């Protein structure tokens, strides 16, 4: 077959034919990838300004205070991937939020499925909320979950050190959609007698991290690299 014939044959081939058959990932490679992904979080700083990644790296490592190493990868603009050394460090960061950097909320996402970063919306953050003016009749875990579910997805209802709910408020951890207005109170007819009770909602502030440390200071247990997604 001559050179011209080979060129014409290649030109007539489809992209699928050129790339060959679909390859299936070996099970052991998939398991290794899932194990690594289980140690990762993706996060976005909700700021219109581009965050200085070196300042962010220095500050967030001091605030989180995890036991092992953390590798911070710049994905795009204010979006990062965090690679933890130990599962308990990842759990600690998730449970300890919400976090903030220079007055901007940090929204963290767990990676699922294939871990496709483009599919992450970064539209929810976990907050502790306090619902006050609660009558004793409503001081129950089940009612706390019911009220919390009106705000967002309920993760936990805090029982306090004594394990009961006889306090001034119910404290609930919920996933809130950050791109929507916050609910300020509930209007509840407790006994079904037409008498309305107003129950104010207070959102506990995020843990703030400010870039006040020296930018020349580089903690030894944090690494950073850049990857751009078009």
Secondary structure, DSSP 8 states (H G I E B T S, - for coil): --HHHHHHHHHHS-HHHHH-S-----HHHHHHHHHHHTTEEEEEE--SS---HHHHHHHHHHHH--SS-EEEEEEETTEEEEEESSHHHHHHHHHH--EEETTEEEEEEE--TT--GGG----EEEEEEEEES--GGG-SHHHHHHHHHHHSEEEEEE--TTSS--SSEEEEEEEEETTS----EEEE-SSSSS--EEEEEEE---EEE-S-S-TT---TTEEEEE----
